[in-house]
Amino acid sequence: MAVDNSSVIDFISINKEDKVVLTISDHLKWNEEHLLLLQDKINSYIEIIENKHIYEIYPDANDKEIIIQVSLKYKPNNLGKTFLEQVTNYLESKNYKFSYYKIN
């Protein structure tokens, strides 16, 4: 379960605000190949939400807001920051919630 396996949801949870969080576990250093893998993973999460397969996989997601979240091992470089900003803007324009954080 990691960013380089786009066919698997890494983690599903419900946060304190009662929102469903789909987490991507990202252990890779920042480069162009990494961006493509992360983009594929995010796209697969979007597909699972849009085709409503999430409700079959995780019935507790019914009637809850869904957030896509990336848990990063490495701090994003300039390329990574730009990519994550673009992803955030794109997903927000589609009414999806997106967040990311670096693991300490």
DSSP file (Angstrom, degrees, kcal/mol; ACC not computed):
  #  RESIDUE AA STRUCTURE BP1 BP2  ACC     N-H-->O    O-->H-N    N-H-->O    O-->H-N    TCO  KAPPA ALPHA  PHI   PSI    X-CA   Y-CA   Z-CA
    1    1 A M              0   0    0      0, 0.0     2,-0.3     0, 0.0     5,-0.1   0.000 360.0 360.0 360.0 107.6    0.0    0.0    0.0
    2    2 A A    >   -     0   0    0      3,-0.3     3,-2.2     6,-0.1     6,-0.2  -0.977 360.0 -78.5-169.5 174.5    1.7    3.1   -1.2
    3    3 A V  T 3  S+     0   0    0     22,-2.0    38,-0.2    -2,-0.3    23,-0.1   0.767 120.6  62.5 -56.7 -29.2    1.7    5.8   -3.8
    4    4 A D  T 3  S+     0   0    0      1,-0.2     2,-0.5     2,-0.1    -1,-0.3   0.364  93.4  67.7 -84.4   7.5    3.3    3.5   -6.4
    5    5 A N    X   +     0   0    0     -3,-2.2     3,-1.2     3,-0.1    -3,-0.3  -0.832  59.0 176.8-124.6  92.4    0.3    1.1   -6.4
    6    6 A S  T 3  S+     0   0    0     -2,-0.5    -1,-0.1     1,-0.3    -2,-0.1   0.571  71.4  68.7 -75.7  -7.7   -2.6    3.0   -7.9
    7    7 A S  T 3  S+     0   0    0      2,-0.0     2,-0.4    38,-0.0    -1,-0.3   0.403  93.5  66.8 -91.2   4.7   -5.0    0.1   -7.7
    8    8 A V  S <  S-     0   0    0     -3,-1.2     2,-0.6    -6,-0.2    -3,-0.1  -0.972  74.8-133.0-128.5 137.9   -5.2    0.1   -3.8
    9    9 A I        -     0   0    0     -2,-0.4     3,-0.1     1,-0.2    15,-0.1  -0.804  20.9-154.0 -82.2 124.2   -6.6    2.6   -1.3
   10   10 A D        -     0   0    0     -2,-0.6     2,-0.3    13,-0.5    14,-0.2   0.956  67.9  -5.8 -68.5 -50.9   -3.9    2.9    1.2
   11   11 A F  E     -A   23   0A   0     12,-1.3    12,-2.4    -3,-0.1     2,-0.4  -0.998  54.4-166.3-146.7 142.4   -6.0    4.0    4.2
   12   12 A I  E     +A   22   0A   0     -2,-0.3     2,-0.3    10,-0.2    10,-0.2  -0.999  26.3 150.4-125.8 132.7   -9.7    4.8    4.8
   13   13 A S  E     -A   21   0A   0      8,-1.8     8,-3.1    -2,-0.4     2,-0.5  -0.941  42.5-120.6-149.9 171.2  -10.7    6.5    8.1
   14   14 A I  E     -A   20   0A   0     -2,-0.3     6,-0.2     6,-0.2    -2,-0.0  -0.989  32.9-146.6-118.0 126.3  -13.3    8.8    9.6
   15   15 A N    >   -     0   0    0      4,-2.6     3,-2.0    -2,-0.5     4,-0.0  -0.157  34.3 -88.3 -85.6-177.7  -11.8   11.9   11.2
   16   16 A K  T 3  S+     0   0    0      1,-0.3    -1,-0.1     2,-0.1    -2,-0.0   0.750 127.0  58.0 -63.3 -24.8  -13.1   13.9   14.3
   17   17 A E  T 3  S-     0   0    0      2,-0.1    -1,-0.3     1,-0.0     3,-0.1   0.292 119.6-110.0 -88.7  10.2  -15.3   16.0   12.0
   18   18 A D  S <  S+     0   0    0     -3,-2.0     2,-0.4     1,-0.3    47,-0.3   0.820  74.0 138.1  64.8  34.4  -17.1   12.8   10.8
   19   19 A K        -     0   0    0     45,-0.1    -4,-2.6    -4,-0.0     2,-0.4  -0.859  57.6-116.8-108.0 145.6  -15.6   13.1    7.4
   20   20 A V  E     -Ab  14  66A   0     45,-2.7    47,-3.0    -2,-0.4     2,-0.5  -0.686  28.8-158.9 -82.4 129.3  -14.2   10.1    5.4
   21   21 A V  E     -Ab  13  67A   0     -8,-3.1    -8,-1.8    -2,-0.4     2,-0.7  -0.947   8.9-163.7-115.6 119.6  -10.5   10.5    4.7
   22   22 A L  E     -Ab  12  68A   0     45,-3.2    47,-2.9    -2,-0.5     2,-0.4  -0.907  21.3-159.5 -99.2 111.6   -8.9    8.5    1.9
   23   23 A T  E     -Ab  11  69A   0    -12,-2.4   -12,-1.3    -2,-0.7     2,-0.5  -0.777  13.2-154.3-103.1 135.4   -5.2    8.7    2.6
   24   24 A I  E     - b   0  70A   0     45,-2.9    47,-3.0    -2,-0.4     2,-0.8  -0.921  14.8-142.5-101.8 126.3   -2.3    8.1    0.1
   25   25 A S  E     - b   0  71A   0     -2,-0.5   -22,-2.0    45,-0.2     2,-0.7  -0.817  21.1-171.0 -92.0 111.1    0.9    6.9    1.7
   26   26 A D  E     + b   0  72A   0     45,-2.8    47,-2.1    -2,-0.8    48,-0.3  -0.894  21.6 159.8-114.6 108.7    3.7    8.7   -0.2
   27   27 A H        +     0   0    0     -2,-0.7     2,-0.2    45,-0.2    -1,-0.1   0.273  41.7 109.4-108.1   8.1    7.2    7.5    0.6
   28   28 A L        -     0   0    0     46,-0.1    46,-0.4     1,-0.1    45,-0.2  -0.569  67.7-117.3 -95.8 150.9    9.0    8.8   -2.5
   29   29 A K        -     0   0    0     -2,-0.2     2,-0.5     1,-0.1     5,-0.2  -0.456  48.4 -89.2 -75.0 156.8   11.5   11.6   -3.0
   30   30 A W  S    S+     0   0    0     45,-0.2     2,-0.3    -2,-0.1    -1,-0.1  -0.581  70.8 120.6 -81.6 119.2   10.3   14.4   -5.3
   31   31 A N  S  > S-     0   0    0     -2,-0.5     4,-1.9    48,-0.1    -3,-0.0  -0.918  74.6 -85.8-157.6 178.6   11.0   14.0   -9.0
   32   32 A E  H  > S+     0   0    0     -2,-0.3     4,-1.8     1,-0.2     5,-0.1   0.876 125.3  52.8 -64.0 -38.6    9.0   13.9  -12.3
   33   33 A E  H  > S+     0   0    0      1,-0.2     4,-2.2     2,-0.2    -1,-0.2   0.913 107.5  53.0 -62.4 -41.2    8.4   10.1  -12.0
   34   34 A H  H  > S+     0   0    0      1,-0.2     4,-2.8     2,-0.2     5,-0.2   0.917 105.8  53.5 -58.8 -44.6    7.0   10.6   -8.5
   35   35 A L  H  X S+     0   0    0     -4,-1.9     4,-2.5     1,-0.2    -1,-0.2   0.894 108.4  49.7 -59.5 -41.1    4.6   13.3   -9.7
   36   36 A L  H  X S+     0   0    0     -4,-1.8     4,-2.3     2,-0.2    -1,-0.2   0.906 111.8  48.1 -65.2 -41.5    3.2   10.9  -12.4
   37   37 A L  H  X S+     0   0    0     -4,-2.2     4,-2.2     2,-0.2    -2,-0.2   0.920 113.4  47.3 -64.4 -43.5    2.7    8.1   -9.8
   38   38 A L  H  X S+     0   0    0     -4,-2.8     4,-2.7     2,-0.2     5,-0.2   0.900 110.9  51.8 -65.5 -40.5    1.0   10.5   -7.4
   39   39 A Q  H  X S+     0   0    0     -4,-2.5     4,-2.6    -5,-0.2    -2,-0.2   0.921 110.0  49.2 -61.6 -43.9   -1.2   11.9  -10.1
   40   40 A D  H  X S+     0   0    0     -4,-2.3     4,-2.1     2,-0.2    -2,-0.2   0.907 111.8  49.1 -60.6 -42.4   -2.2    8.3  -11.1
   41   41 A K  H  X S+     0   0    0     -4,-2.2     4,-1.9     2,-0.2    -2,-0.2   0.930 111.8  47.5 -65.1 -45.9   -3.0    7.5   -7.4
   42   42 A I  H  X S+     0   0    0     -4,-2.7     4,-2.4     1,-0.2    -2,-0.2   0.919 111.1  52.4 -61.1 -43.5   -5.1   10.7   -7.0
   43   43 A N  H  X S+     0   0    0     -4,-2.6     4,-2.3     1,-0.2    -1,-0.2   0.873 107.5  51.8 -61.3 -37.2   -6.9    9.9  -10.2
   44   44 A S  H  X S+     0   0    0     -4,-2.1     4,-2.0     2,-0.2    -1,-0.2   0.881 109.1  50.3 -68.8 -35.8   -7.7    6.4   -9.0
   45   45 A Y  H  X S+     0   0    0     -4,-1.9     4,-1.8     2,-0.2    -2,-0.2   0.919 110.5  49.9 -64.9 -43.1   -9.1    7.8   -5.8
   46   46 A I  H  X S+     0   0    0     -4,-2.4     4,-3.2     1,-0.2     5,-0.2   0.917 109.3  51.9 -60.5 -43.5  -11.3   10.3   -7.7
   47   47 A E  H  X S+     0   0    0     -4,-2.3     4,-2.6     1,-0.2     6,-0.3   0.904 107.4  52.1 -60.6 -42.1  -12.6    7.4   -9.9
   48   48 A I  H  <>S+     0   0    0     -4,-2.0     6,-1.8     1,-0.2     5,-0.8   0.868 114.4  43.8 -63.1 -36.4  -13.5    5.4   -6.8
   49   49 A I  H ><5S+     0   0    0     -4,-1.8     3,-1.2     3,-0.2    -2,-0.2   0.944 114.9  47.4 -71.7 -48.7  -15.5    8.4   -5.5
   50   50 A E  H 3<5S+     0   0    0     -4,-3.2    -2,-0.2     1,-0.3    -3,-0.2   0.851 113.2  46.3 -66.7 -35.6  -17.1    9.3   -8.8
   51   51 A N  T 3<5S-     0   0    0     -4,-2.6    -1,-0.3    -5,-0.2    -2,-0.2   0.408 109.9-124.9 -87.3   5.5  -18.2    5.8   -9.7
   52   52 A K  T X>5S+     0   0    0     -3,-1.2     3,-1.1    -5,-0.2     4,-0.5   0.608  72.0 131.9  64.4  15.4  -19.5    5.4   -6.1
   53   53 A H  H >>< +     0   0    0     -5,-0.8     4,-2.3    -6,-0.3     3,-0.8   0.754  58.8  74.4 -65.1 -23.6  -17.4    2.3   -5.6
   54   54 A I  H 3> S+     0   0    0     -6,-1.8     4,-3.1     1,-0.2    -1,-0.2   0.849  90.3  56.5 -57.0 -34.5  -16.3    3.9   -2.3
   55   55 A Y  H <4 S+     0   0    0     -3,-1.1    -1,-0.2    -7,-0.2    -2,-0.2   0.756 108.3  46.6 -74.2 -23.6  -19.7    3.1   -0.8
   56   56 A E  H << S+     0   0    0     -3,-0.8    -2,-0.2    -4,-0.5    -1,-0.2   0.876 117.7  42.5 -77.8 -41.8  -19.3   -0.6   -1.6
   57   57 A I  H  < S+     0   0    0     -4,-2.3    -2,-0.2     1,-0.3    -3,-0.2   0.896 134.7  16.5 -69.3 -40.9  -15.8   -0.7   -0.2
   58   58 A Y    ><  -     0   0    0     -4,-3.1     3,-2.5    -5,-0.2    -1,-0.3  -0.734  64.5-176.0-139.4  82.7  -16.6    1.4    2.8
   59   59 A P  G >  S+     0   0    0      0, 0.0     3,-1.8     0, 0.0    -1,-0.1   0.744  79.6  72.9 -56.3 -25.3  -20.3    1.6    3.6
   60   60 A D  G 3  S+     0   0    0      1,-0.3    -5,-0.1     3,-0.0   -40,-0.0   0.614  81.8  74.4 -65.0 -10.0  -19.7    4.1    6.5
   61   61 A A  G X   +     0   0    0     -3,-2.5     3,-1.9    -7,-0.2    -1,-0.3   0.646  67.6 119.3 -77.3 -14.6  -18.9    6.7    3.8
   62   62 A N  T <  S+     0   0    0     -3,-1.8     3,-0.1     1,-0.3     0, 0.0  -0.264  85.7   2.3 -54.7 133.5  -22.6    7.1    3.0
   63   63 A D  T 3  S+     0   0    0      1,-0.2     2,-0.4     0, 0.0    -1,-0.3   0.702 108.3 115.4  62.7  23.6  -23.8   10.6    3.6
   64   64 A K  S <  S-     0   0    0     -3,-1.9    -1,-0.2   -45,-0.0     2,-0.2  -0.926  71.5-109.2-122.4 148.9  -20.3   11.8    4.6
   65   65 A E        -     0   0    0     -2,-0.4   -45,-2.7   -47,-0.3     2,-0.4  -0.496  35.0-140.3 -69.1 143.5  -18.0   14.3    3.0
   66   66 A I  E     -b   20   0A   0    -47,-0.2    31,-0.9    -2,-0.2     2,-0.4  -0.924  15.6-168.2-114.8 133.4  -14.9   12.7    1.5
   67   67 A I  E     -bc  21  97A   0    -47,-3.0   -45,-3.2    -2,-0.4     2,-0.5  -0.959  13.6-146.7-118.9 133.9  -11.4   14.1    1.7
   68   68 A I  E     -bc  22  98A   0     29,-2.4    31,-2.0    -2,-0.4     2,-0.4  -0.899  27.0-177.9 -97.0 127.6   -8.4   12.9   -0.3
   69   69 A Q  E     -bc  23  99A   0    -47,-2.9   -45,-2.9    -2,-0.5     2,-0.5  -0.967  18.5-151.4-130.9 141.5   -5.2   13.3    1.8
   70   70 A V  E     -bc  24 100A   0     29,-2.0    31,-2.2    -2,-0.4     2,-0.7  -0.964   4.6-156.0-116.2 126.7   -1.6   12.6    1.1
   71   71 A S  E     -bc  25 101A   0    -47,-3.0   -45,-2.8    -2,-0.5     2,-0.4  -0.900  20.7-156.9-101.2 111.1    0.8   11.7    3.8
   72   72 A L  E     -bc  26 102A   0     29,-3.4    31,-3.4    -2,-0.7   -45,-0.2  -0.715  24.3-167.5 -98.6 135.5    4.3   12.7    2.7
   73   73 A K  S    S+     0   0    0    -47,-2.1     2,-0.4    -2,-0.4    -1,-0.1   0.834  81.8  45.8 -80.1 -37.0    7.6   11.2    3.9
   74   74 A Y  S    S-     0   0    0    -46,-0.4    -1,-0.1   -48,-0.3   -46,-0.1  -0.872  91.2-110.6-114.0 141.2    9.6   14.0    2.2
   75   75 A K        -     0   0    0     -2,-0.4   -45,-0.2     1,-0.1     5,-0.1  -0.437  46.5-104.8 -62.2 134.0    9.0   17.7    2.2
   76   76 A P        -     0   0    0      0, 0.0    -1,-0.1     0, 0.0     2,-0.1  -0.378  29.8-143.3 -64.4 137.5    8.0   18.8   -1.3
   77   77 A N     >  -     0   0    0     -2,-0.1     4,-3.0    -3,-0.1     5,-0.2  -0.183  44.7 -79.2 -80.9-172.9   10.6   20.6   -3.4
   78   78 A N  H  > S+     0   0    0      1,-0.2     4,-2.3     2,-0.2     5,-0.2   0.894 135.1  50.3 -59.6 -40.6    9.5   23.5   -5.7
   79   79 A L  H  > S+     0   0    0      1,-0.2     4,-2.3     2,-0.2    -1,-0.2   0.925 113.2  46.4 -61.7 -45.2    8.3   21.0   -8.3
   80   80 A G  H  > S+     0   0    0      2,-0.2     4,-2.9     1,-0.2    -2,-0.2   0.897 110.9  51.6 -65.0 -42.0    6.3   19.2   -5.7
   81   81 A K  H  X S+     0   0    0     -4,-3.0     4,-2.3     2,-0.2    -2,-0.2   0.926 111.1  47.8 -61.2 -45.1    4.8   22.3   -4.2
   82   82 A T  H  X S+     0   0    0     -4,-2.3     4,-2.3    -5,-0.2    -1,-0.2   0.928 113.0  48.7 -61.5 -45.1    3.7   23.5   -7.6
   83   83 A F  H  X S+     0   0    0     -4,-2.3     4,-2.6     1,-0.2    -2,-0.2   0.938 111.7  48.2 -60.4 -48.4    2.2   20.2   -8.3
   84   84 A L  H  X S+     0   0    0     -4,-2.9     4,-2.5     1,-0.2    -1,-0.2   0.857 110.9  51.5 -64.4 -35.5    0.3   20.0   -5.0
   85   85 A E  H  X S+     0   0    0     -4,-2.3     4,-2.5    -5,-0.2    -1,-0.2   0.908 110.9  48.5 -65.0 -42.0   -1.0   23.5   -5.4
   86   86 A Q  H  X S+     0   0    0     -4,-2.3     4,-2.7     2,-0.2    -2,-0.2   0.913 112.1  48.5 -64.5 -42.8   -2.3   22.6   -8.9
   87   87 A V  H  X S+     0   0    0     -4,-2.6     4,-3.0     2,-0.2     5,-0.3   0.933 111.5  50.3 -61.9 -45.9   -3.9   19.4   -7.5
   88   88 A T  H  X S+     0   0    0     -4,-2.5     4,-2.5     1,-0.2     5,-0.2   0.940 113.1  45.5 -57.8 -49.3   -5.5   21.4   -4.7
   89   89 A N  H  X S+     0   0    0     -4,-2.5     4,-1.8     2,-0.2    -1,-0.2   0.913 114.8  47.8 -62.0 -44.3   -6.9   24.0   -7.1
   90   90 A Y  H  X S+     0   0    0     -4,-2.7     4,-0.9     2,-0.2    -2,-0.2   0.950 114.2  45.1 -63.0 -49.7   -8.2   21.4   -9.6
   91   91 A L  H ><>S+     0   0    0     -4,-3.0     5,-3.1     1,-0.2     3,-0.6   0.887 111.7  52.4 -65.8 -37.9   -9.9   19.3   -6.9
   92   92 A E  H ><5S+     0   0    0     -4,-2.5     3,-1.5    -5,-0.3    -1,-0.2   0.863 104.6  56.5 -64.9 -33.9  -11.4   22.3   -5.2
   93   93 A S  H 3<5S+     0   0    0     -4,-1.8    -1,-0.2     1,-0.3    -2,-0.2   0.749 108.8  47.8 -67.4 -21.6  -12.9   23.4   -8.6
   94   94 A K  T <<5S-     0   0    0     -4,-0.9    -1,-0.3    -3,-0.6    -2,-0.2   0.244 123.2-108.4 -98.5   9.6  -14.5   20.0   -8.7
   95   95 A N  T < 5S+     0   0    0     -3,-1.5     2,-0.4     1,-0.3    -3,-0.2   0.792  75.6 134.8  65.3  31.5  -15.8   20.3   -5.1
   96   96 A Y      < -     0   0    0     -5,-3.1     2,-0.4    -6,-0.1    -1,-0.3  -0.839  53.3-128.9-103.9 148.4  -13.4   17.8   -3.7
   97   97 A K  E     +c   67   0A   0    -31,-0.9   -29,-2.4    -2,-0.4     2,-0.3  -0.792  30.1 178.9 -94.6 139.9  -11.5   18.3   -0.5
   98   98 A F  E     +c   68   0A   0     -2,-0.4     2,-0.3   -31,-0.2   -29,-0.2  -0.999   6.3 163.3-143.6 138.2   -7.7   17.7   -0.7
   99   99 A S  E     -c   69   0A   0    -31,-2.0   -29,-2.0    -2,-0.3     2,-0.3  -0.970  11.2-168.8-147.7 163.8   -5.0   18.0    1.9
  100  100 A Y  E     +c   70   0A   0     -2,-0.3     2,-0.3   -31,-0.2   -29,-0.2  -0.988   5.2 178.3-151.3 154.8   -1.4   16.9    2.4
  101  101 A Y  E     -c   71   0A   0    -31,-2.2   -29,-3.4    -2,-0.3     2,-0.5  -0.989  29.0-115.4-155.0 154.3    1.1   16.9    5.2
  102  102 A K  E     -c   72   0A   0     -2,-0.3     2,-0.3   -31,-0.2   -29,-0.2  -0.800  31.8-123.5 -93.9 132.9    4.6   15.7    5.9
  103  103 A I              0   0    0    -31,-3.4   -28,-0.1    -2,-0.5    -1,-0.0  -0.545 360.0 360.0 -71.7 135.8    5.1   13.0    8.5
  104  104 A N              0   0    0     -2,-0.3    -1,-0.1     0, 0.0   -31,-0.1   0.475 360.0 360.0 -77.1 360.0    7.4   14.1   11.2
